[in-house]
Structures are given as structure tokens and as C-alpha cells.
Amino acid sequence: MRTLEASTLTIGGDLPVHRLGFGAMRLTGEPARLDRSTSIAIARRAVELGVTFIDTADSYDFGDNEELLAEALHPYRPDLVIATKGGHVNIGREWIPLGRPEYLRQQAELSLRRLRLDHIDLYQLHRIDPTVPLADQIGVLRRLQDQGKVRHVGLSEVTVQQLIEAEKITAIASVQNRYNLTDRASEDVLQYCERHGITFIPWLPIAPALRAGDPDPVTAIADRLGATRAQVALAWLLHRSPVILPIPGTASRTHLEENIAAAGLSLSPDEYARLAAVGKPADPA
Ligand SMILES: NC(=O)c1ccc[n+]([C@@H]2O[C@H](COP(=O)([O-])OP(=O)(O)OC[C@H]3O[C@@H](n4cnc5c(N)ncnc54)[C@H](OP(=O)(O)O)[C@@H]3O)[C@@H](O)[C@H]2O)c1
């Protein structure tokens, strides 16, 4: 089984991680509802295969996702970065931004406890709460940094303007927006991150590419490489920009191994361009 190549990126100037991370969301809760030992085995396998960046959130199964990671991986390898998020509450099917500073503060403290950490390497504001001044939301994260409880601050689902506003209060090390082969709505945010050395963490990196289109370069390129569509989607993201850190999520050990092997795929310039065209907005008529 192939492990991750040595290719790394550095978050916030001092946190080197392998370019392919792991999204832990699907290890707990619906829809997979894995048994505990399987979830633990998948988390451990990810690290064994060279993953050094794992993404979770306080809201994934009411904190159980963070507890699972601690159960599986604590004491952590020194090179492992567990990034978590706060500020987005999941109630049933509904997700609600909740950015009151006292709430964010409490959630960061609870994440520290559940993850069994004395500081969080990367704490991401899961959503900006439109009902709370941005300065208050980022301000409390800045205070957590000053207290040594959070090393780097990241954002999720933001516009360039919001990113610029947040940067007035503290350095922003990462942005986690939805971005994949077919959904490039955050292209401007990615380009801003490239210009400013901010790590861009695309969520939903593969799922849309699993649906075959017609005619479809993804399948043709996958066939030529002896790869799967999921692997081609990940390879395209890795080729797209050196600041991109995909976090594919899976509840399957086979898919985990397949996704990690994608880091070793090489796309020719022509293949890269054909894939890039899949998600280009249509030319105005
Ligand atoms: N910031 C945010 O707002 C936000 C929102 C959503 C998610 N996230 C983060 O982003 C991570 C990734 O997002 P995601 O899990 O929604 O999207 P994803 O990684 O694009 O897709 C996961 C889906 O693809 C399937 N899959 C994975 N690898 C596969 C493979 N090799 N072959 C076939 N199917 C495969 C999974 O099913 P199987 O389980 O069967 O493999 C699952 O249904 C999450 O774990 C979470 O950490 C962040």
C-alpha cells in the first residue's frame, strides 16, 4: 500500500503537514454510523499512511468526533495536527452559525478538553455569524491565541472581503471553503489565499466528481492513469495550487487508502487543463 509522498505545505509559517489531509466528520454520527472500533481503526490507519492533518469540529456529533480522535490517536505523534472548528451548531438537519464570543470561548475550551490538548494548532471559525460583529468573533479567537490556547486561526465559508476584515484583527492561517472539480465558486478566495500564503482547505473535495458526466474527461483520465474518479478529483486539487490541502472524508478503509494513493498521481498539462475546464463557468452568451 502506498503511503503519502513527502510533499508538504506549511500552515501559518510554522506547521508543516503532508499535502493530503483527512476529514474525520464521517467517522461518527449519520449517515455511516460506524461501530467505534472501525472508526478508531480508520483514524489510526490514516496516520499510519502518513496523514499529518486531520480536520474535525465541535459540532460533529456533539463533540463525539473530537473524543473519537483522542481515543484513537492520543498521545498524538508530534507531527500530527488536529484542526478543529467552532461556531456552527448542528441541530437535526439544521446548521446555525453561533458566533457570540462567550460561546466561542466555551467551545474552544471544550474542544481542548475533548481532544486532550493544551493548545489547538489550528482553530477555525466554522461560520461567521451575521448577527455578531466580526470583530467580536475574531477578537475572542485572538485572545485565545494570546493565552496560548490556540496557535493559528482559520476561517470557513468566507468571502475575500470577510477574510480581509478578519486579517485586521489577527493573522488568518487557513480558509476552509467548499471547492472541487465542478464547484469553483470560491475561486477568488483561493486566488487571494495563493497571493498571501494562506492555506486553502477545500471541503467536499471529491463527492461531486463521483457522478459521471457525459462526455466526461474525468473517467477518460482515470482510465489512462489506472485510477478512480475520486483519485483524479484529488489529484486535480493537488495540482491546482500549492496552498491547497484537501481533506477527503470517508467511513471506508478501502476509500481512505485509495484517496491517499491519489497524492502520487501525475497529471500531464493537457490532462490538468481538460479537468480545469470541467468546472469553468460558461462564457457569457
Ligand atoms: N467547513 C465546512 O463547512 C465543512 C462542511 C462539510 C465537511 N467539512 C469537512 O470536509 C471533510 C470532507 O467533506 P465531505 O466528507 O463532506 O466530502 P468528500 O470528502 O468530498 O466526500 C465524502 C463522500 O465521498 C465518498 N468517498 C470518499 N472517498 C471515496 C472514494 N475513494 N471512492 C468513492 N467514494 C468515496 C464518501 O463515502 P464513503 O464513506 O463510502 O467513502 C462520502 O460519501 C469532512 O470530513 C469535514 O472534515 C467541512
The ligand as an ORCA input file, in Angstrom:
! r2SCAN-3c Opt
* xyz 0 1
  N     -16.142     23.691      6.659
  C     -17.306     23.141      6.426
  O     -18.347     23.789      6.458
  C     -17.366     21.675      6.106
  C     -18.552     21.106      5.606
  C     -18.571     19.732      5.327
  C     -17.428     18.980      5.534
  N     -16.292     19.571      6.042
  C     -15.036     18.797      6.247
  O     -14.628     18.342      4.968
  C     -14.376     16.931      5.010
  C     -14.678     16.325      3.656
  O     -16.001     16.631      3.270
  P     -17.054     15.526      2.869
  O     -16.776     14.266      3.616
  O     -18.409     16.112      3.001
  O     -16.809     15.389      1.317
  P     -15.912     14.435      0.357
  O     -14.660     14.078      1.065
  O     -15.825     15.123     -0.945
  O     -16.860     13.205      0.106
  C     -17.145     12.215      1.016
  C     -18.099     11.242      0.306
  O     -17.391     10.623     -0.743
  C     -17.312      9.213     -0.508
  N     -15.948      8.789     -0.817
  C     -14.798      9.156     -0.211
  N     -13.728      8.597     -0.799
  C     -14.221      7.846     -1.820
  C     -13.635      7.022     -2.794
  N     -12.297      6.878     -2.870
  N     -14.439      6.384     -3.673
  C     -15.788      6.549     -3.641
  N     -16.402      7.314     -2.728
  C     -15.630      7.956     -1.820
  C     -17.663      9.011      0.932
  O     -18.312      7.775      1.103
  P     -17.601      6.562      1.907
  O     -17.697      6.899      3.343
  O     -18.387      5.384      1.488
  O     -16.178      6.504      1.410
  C     -18.612     10.154      1.199
  O     -19.923      9.829      0.779
  C     -15.279     16.448      6.158
  O     -14.819     15.227      6.701
  C     -15.166     17.583      7.139
  O     -13.982     17.425      7.923
  C     -16.256     20.895      6.314
*
